[in-house]
């Protein structure tokens, strides 16, 4: 760890001290040391406490293309038709890997036929459903009209037909009764008239008998009409009225039953349509997935780059057996077979302990020195820090990536590099040597002699410590503690 001490107003050249641990402190301000009977002193001054973070990481490719086969619908064998050689430099658009499409083409053809049949069935089901809806609408309208007519029949019977029928029989009774009365009057008059008449007895008998006969017939008709009227009022008319009401109720019940049946049929019809549409959609999706799988049977280079058999993981390269990647060989799905990367598009990966990690902020400039090319110095930028650590046996480690846009194309993923960054810990802080502090106390030089002073300390980089409270700038303190 390297620490740089930067005061506000330096008055003398920088002075650097060091120890066997390799941690150095650079003090750019004047530190006045005076001899004393209790040892040398130093002036409390302001400066910048800087921590140097050094670590080692490895280069990894930026946005590599992992060539793996992950079919969604295809379930057949994956056989290599052609591929580029291991370590090949390829141009953008060049086919890195091609698979044999014979089997998948057959599956696509079969599924296209199934899909066409599914769409035809759906079209028929939709047409039938539309026709059924039209039939239901017609039947419902007709039954509703019948129910309305039945209600109107009740009104007509109560207001017109029923009263007219009762009135008609009453009128007929009145008419026949009047006939009987007229016949009685006529007979009485005939009897009076023929009493003093000079007509012969035969003529008299004939006329009177005829009148008597007509009267008896009229009385008989009156009796019969009375019986018919009684029957009509007590039997026929109530039955007719009940039939009108029963018919109306029956028609209304038929309407409600029709509505219930149509509602149930509609649900079943819609359920069937949904099932047909779902089946068609599923077939469409399987066909689309299968066609998308076929597109993946040819893998093209997204840019100019290098193709390697295997994958990068954990800072190393895991190769794939070249015997597995040959024309005619069957390859398993999901496994990464090749890795494509663009030379020069690298970043450095680090795993840092807490103390180093939290000294770094996103955007901090760092110097990267490739182990294989120690004369190269690359400038990098620390990326946004992740939220959580990775628990390792030696303790929690925090992953950090450093972008390096000007990486040498000769650098290969997996190569190691040294990382160095100067991370400011505290600026314009009161700084004292660590040797002057013991148990949060320092010895202050005063006119009356040494004075023990309690201080509140802040951050420290190992050689210098920040003083939060207890001292002022310019105070003279003893470099060595006096307990």
ABEGO torsion letter per residue (X at the ends): XBBBBBBABBABBBBBBBBAAGBBBBBABBBBBBBBAAEBBBBBBBBBBBBBBBBBBBBBBBGBBBBBBBBAABABBBBBABBBBBGBBBBBGBBABBBBAAAAAAAAAAAAAAAAAAAAAAAAAAAAAAAAAAAAAAAAAAAAAAAAAAAAAAAAAAAAAAAAAAAAAAAAAAAAAAAAAAAAAAAAAAAAAAAABABBAAAAAAAAAAAAAAAAAAAAAAAAAAAAAAAAAAAAAAAAAAAAAAAAAAAAAAAAAAAAAAAAAAAAAAAAAAAAAAAAAAAAAAAAAAAAAAAAABBBBABBBBBBBEBBBGGBBBBBBAAABBBGBBBBBGBBABBBBBBGBBBBBBBBBAAAAAABBBGBBBBBBBAABAABBBBBBBBBBBABBBBBAAEBBBBBBBBBAABBAABBBGBBBBBBBBBBABBGBBBBBAAABBGGBBBBBBAAEBBBBBBBBBBBAGABBBBABGBBBGBBBBABBBX
